[in-house]
Structures are given as structure tokens and as C-alpha cells.
Amino acid sequence: MKKKLFALSIVMVLLLFATITAQDLKPGDGVRITLYNISDQISGDYFIQQTGKIQLPYIGLINVQNRNFNDIHQEIIAKYDSLYRNPEITVQPLFRVSVLGAVQNPGIYFVTGVEKLLDVIALAGGETKDANLNKIYLVHKNSRIDINAKDMIQRGKKVQDIGLNSGDQIYVPKKWLSGAKNISIIVSGVAVLVAIIRLVTVKR
């Protein structure tokens, strides 16, 4: 009875997850499959080919082109369910995002959508000392979307809450005055400017 209730709870969680992550996957994106009660080596990350298909262990090619994740998720679950008895399985989308700006290792990373904002920044090695976490913004299809990062961090919101999609960019800007080094440069610049003004005044 407990096993049936556990299986039912897993199904309910999967259905909820599928609802909140209904978005199109593109070539280069992927899915993360985890089977908890199957000894076969199936769990792992699998990526979409340029043909719009994805090769999965024991069930072969799945066409994901022009389909949202709900449909893909249901087909994968159904096919593994036909092979194994009561498989406990999760299927998560993997989509590419760029984490840029004041982070240790700017680049492209794969996220599932359930990560918190700081988790995504951590994928890029974490923020630098001069990062301004209050002014983070999202670039989506050449449009800039300001993110209330402070609110997201305090409330523990996930990146799916901001509608993150494949190919989007998360940009972490630097603080305007980022430490003593930059301040000294500004002070030096002001001193030089004052000296020039004085020199010009003396010559007159």
C-alpha cells in the first residue's frame, strides 16, 4: 500500500513539474532522466540532435521537434512504463543559458528550471567580488528584462519563475565603484584633471 502511495505521489509530482516547464526544446538542449528502482544504466543527460530527435536507452529515438515538454515528457514516461514494472522515473528538461558578466567562469550552462538564481550563478563559479547582485538582468530575444534579484534570492524563487528559456542570457553587472582600486583610479583621474586646469590658468 505504501509503495502504491509513493508511486502515486511520484506521478503527481511529475505531472505538476510537466505543467510548469511546458516549453519547446531545441537542438543542443536535452533531457535529464533518472530511474530510481531500475538497475539498467539509463539515468543520465541526453541531448537533442540537429535532426530534432533524441536517442534514449532501450526506447530508441524520440522526435522532439515542434513539441512542448509536456508531450515529450509523457511519451518518455509511457515508453519506459511499457518496458519496466512501476518504474520510478523523473524526466527534466535541460536548456542552455549563458551566464555572463561579473562571474568567475562566464559561459553556457545547462539548467532544468528548478534551480534558484544563486544556483545558476554558482554554475559559472559564483559571482566576482565586484558583482552587483541587485542589478541582474535577463536577455531574451534581444530584449532586456530587469530581474528583481534581491527579491528572488530572499524568497528562494527558481529561474523558471522568470520565464527562463533556451538561449537566454543572465547578465551580472559590476558595481559602479568596485573597490579601492577603481576608486583610486577615479581619484587619480580627478587629480590629473585639476592639475591640467591649474596649468592652463597659470599660463593665462
C-alpha positions in Angstrom: 0.0 0.0 0.0 2.8 2.4 0.9 4.6 1.6 -2.3 1.4 2.4 -4.3 1.0 5.7 -2.5 4.7 6.5 -3.1 4.3 5.7 -6.8 1.1 7.9 -6.9 2.9 10.8 -5.3 5.8 10.5 -7.8 3.3 10.6 -10.7 1.6 13.7 -9.2 4.9 15.5 -8.8 5.8 14.6 -12.4 2.5 16.0 -13.7 3.0 19.2 -11.7 6.6 19.5 -13.0 5.5 18.9 -16.6 2.9 21.7 -16.3 5.3 24.3 -15.1 8.0 23.5 -17.6 6.0 23.4 -20.8 8.3 24.9 -23.3 9.9 23.9 -26.6 13.3 22.2 -26.6 15.8 23.0 -29.3 18.7 21.1 -30.9 21.5 21.2 -28.4 19.1 21.2 -25.4 18.3 17.9 -23.7 16.6 15.9 -21.1 17.8 14.5 -17.7 16.4 11.1 -16.9 16.6 9.5 -13.5 15.3 6.0 -12.8 15.3 5.2 -9.1 14.3 1.5 -8.9 15.9 0.1 -12.2 19.3 -1.5 -12.3 19.8 -0.8 -16.0 22.1 2.1 -16.8 19.6 4.6 -18.1 19.9 7.6 -15.8 21.8 10.5 -17.4 21.7 13.5 -19.6 20.7 13.1 -23.3 20.9 15.8 -25.9 18.8 16.7 -28.9 20.4 16.1 -32.3 20.2 18.6 -35.2 17.5 16.4 -36.7 15.3 17.3 -33.8 15.5 13.8 -32.3 16.9 12.4 -29.1 18.4 8.9 -28.6 17.4 7.2 -25.4 18.5 3.8 -24.0 16.2 0.9 -24.8 13.4 3.0 -26.3 15.3 4.5 -29.3 14.7 7.8 -31.0 12.2 10.3 -29.7 11.1 13.1 -32.0 11.0 16.4 -30.0 10.8 18.9 -32.9 7.9 21.3 -32.6 6.6 19.7 -29.4 6.4 21.2 -25.9 8.0 19.4 -23.0 4.6 18.1 -21.7 4.2 15.9 -24.8 7.9 14.8 -24.7 7.7 14.0 -21.0 4.5 11.9 -21.4 5.9 9.9 -24.3 9.2 9.1 -22.4 7.3 8.1 -19.3 4.9 5.9 -21.3 7.6 4.1 -23.2 9.7 3.3 -20.1 6.5 2.3 -18.3 5.8 -0.3 -21.0 9.3 -1.8 -20.5 9.5 -1.9 -16.7 7.1 -2.6 -13.9 6.1 0.5 -12.0 9.3 2.5 -12.8 10.0 5.4 -10.5 11.3 8.0 -13.0 11.8 11.7 -13.4 12.3 13.5 -16.7 13.6 17.0 -16.6 14.3 19.4 -19.4 17.8 20.7 -20.0 18.1 24.0 -21.7 21.1 26.2 -22.5 21.6 29.6 -20.9 24.5 31.9 -20.9 25.7 33.3 -17.6 27.8 36.4 -18.3 29.3 39.5 -16.7 30.8 39.6 -13.2 31.0 35.8 -12.6 34.1 33.6 -12.3 33.6 31.5 -15.4 31.3 33.1 -17.9 29.8 30.7 -20.4 27.0 28.4 -21.5 25.4 26.1 -18.9 22.5 23.7 -18.8 19.7 24.2 -16.3 16.4 22.4 -15.6 14.5 25.4 -14.5 14.1 24.3 -10.8 17.4 25.9 -9.8 17.4 29.1 -7.8 19.1 32.2 -9.2 22.2 31.8 -7.0 22.4 28.1 -8.1 22.7 29.2 -11.7 25.3 31.8 -10.8 27.2 29.1 -8.9 27.4 27.0 -12.1 29.5 29.8 -13.5 31.8 29.6 -10.5 29.9 32.2 -8.5 29.9 36.0 -8.6 33.1 38.1 -8.5 33.9 40.5 -5.7 32.7 43.5 -7.7 29.4 41.9 -8.8 26.2 43.8 -8.3 23.6 41.1 -7.5 20.9 43.7 -7.1 21.0 44.7 -10.8 21.0 41.3 -12.6 19.0 41.3 -15.9 17.9 38.7 -18.4 18.4 39.0 -22.2 15.6 37.2 -24.1 15.5 37.5 -27.9 17.4 40.8 -27.8 15.1 42.2 -25.2 16.5 43.2 -21.8 14.4 42.2 -18.8 15.4 43.5 -15.4 15.3 41.0 -12.6 14.5 41.8 -9.0 17.4 39.6 -7.9 17.2 40.6 -4.3 13.6 39.5 -4.1 14.4 36.2 -5.9 17.3 35.4 -3.6 15.4 36.3 -0.4 12.3 34.3 -1.4 14.3 31.4 -2.8 12.5 31.7 -6.2 13.5 29.4 -9.1 14.7 30.6 -12.5 11.5 29.1 -14.1 9.7 31.9 -12.2 11.2 34.5 -14.5 10.3 32.5 -17.6 13.9 31.5 -18.5 14.1 29.9 -22.0 16.7 28.1 -24.0 19.3 30.6 -25.4 18.6 33.3 -22.8 21.4 35.2 -21.1 21.7 36.0 -17.4 23.9 39.0 -17.0 25.5 40.0 -13.7 26.8 43.6 -13.9 29.7 45.1 -11.9 29.2 47.7 -9.2 30.0 51.2 -10.4 32.6 51.7 -7.7 34.0 48.2 -7.3 36.6 48.5 -4.6 39.6 50.7 -3.7 41.4 50.1 -7.0 38.7 51.7 -9.0 38.2 54.5 -6.5 42.0 55.2 -6.6 41.8 55.4 -10.4 39.0 57.9 -10.3 40.8 60.0 -7.6 44.0 59.9 -9.7 42.0 61.0 -12.8 40.4 63.9 -10.9 43.8 64.9 -9.6 45.3 65.0 -13.1 42.3 67.0 -14.4 42.7 69.5 -11.6 46.4 69.8 -12.4 45.7 70.5 -16.0 43.1 73.1 -15.2 45.6 74.9 -12.9 48.3 74.7 -15.5 46.1 76.3 -18.1 45.0 79.0 -15.6 48.7 79.9 -14.8 49.6 80.2 -18.5 46.8 82.7 -18.9 
